[in-house]
Each structure stands twice: as structure tokens, then as C-alpha cells.
Amino acid sequence: MSAAKARKAKPKTKAKPAKAKSAKAKSAKAKTSKKPDAARPFRFTAAQTVQIRFAGAKKPEAFRVDDMVEATMVTLDGETKLYFQYRLISNDKRNQDGSDRCFWFLDPKPVGVAGAMAPSLWQPASEQTLHGYDAVGAYSGNFSTKSVTSYDGSGSLHVVKLNDKPRYRMRLDLNGQREFCESLPVTIGKGDVLSVSG
């Protein structure tokens, strides 16, 4: 009986290292099969609150997305660029005349894609003209839009470099409406908070 028990015990001792090898193989397979996160198609949704921290402010200012469109632009340089246009309205403040405090945020599709339109933040310009400035071909051109919040349309961007400061001025024509804006120096931090440095 003792000899028979010894024979039965042998397969059990051999089976243990086999299980360990199997677990290691599964673990290694799981690590190598992990895929990188896919690029985000957009940074903000139409229902999202956008946080903008202005220079000198103790906390970010909250903005709602008033308008969001997906735009396809053929630039003056002959390139096709995909990006989102967001019209942002402050939930916290209004202008001195009581009107909405609004900004435009342009962001490439997908987020962070190389060679696309760089993220940019624009505020209403006091000077309503582009006279005397040359267009920046990589960021100017006609575009068509697919709206997320209202209706599809078309328009054009005309962006110029200002000579006396490291900023740009933009004439935005969208669905029959025209606005002049100037760029703000912006960086994007943790949680997609937009920080304006000046």
C-alpha cells in the first residue's frame, strides 16, 4: 500500500511547477497584448464645463459650451485640417456692459494630432480690421462645419500675425456672422484646464 501511495504522489509533485509556468505565461501574455490608449476625437463635449485660469486669478473661471462645431478647412497653403470650434460663455462673469463674456477655442481633431491646427484661445478684438497684415496661410482658409449644438454651415478664417506683439488677430466668418478676435497665450494642464499666461 505504501508503494502504491508513493506512485500516486509523484504526478502531483510534477504538476506544481507546470501550473506555475502556465501562470507566468498568462501574465507575460497579458502585458504584451496591452494596447496604447486611442487618441481622443475631441477634448470637450457640448455639455461640459470648461475651466480657464487667467493670469493672477486665484481659481479658474467656469465656461459653458454655447456652440460646438466640427470643422474641415482647406488652408491657403493647400492643406486640409480637421478641428473643433468652441464658443465659450462664462458662467461666472459678464462684460462691463452686461453682455456675455465669450471666447473662442480652436482644437485639432483628434486631440494632440501632429501637423494639425494648434490649440488656440481667442478673445474679442478691439480693432475690427486686418488691413496692413498678411494672412498666415497655414491657419487661414474656407471651412465647412458639422454642428454638435445647432446646425451645419460654412465660413472662413483669416488669421494674421501682429507686428507689434507676439499674438495673432483672426477674422471669423461663420454662417453670415463676422467676429474679430485676438489670440491669448494658452497652455493646457491637468484635467484640460486652460491657463492664460498674459
Secondary structure, 3 states (H helix, E strand, C coil): CHHHHHHHHHHHHHHHHHHHHHHHHHHHHHHHCCCCCCCCCCCCCCCCEEEEECCCCCCCEEEEEEEEEEEEEEECCCCEEEEEEEEEEEEEEECCCCCEEEEEEEEECCCCCCCCCCCEEEEECCCCCCCCCCECCCCCEEEEEEECCCCCEEEEEEEEECCCCCCEEEEEEECCEEEEEEEECEEECHHHCEEECC
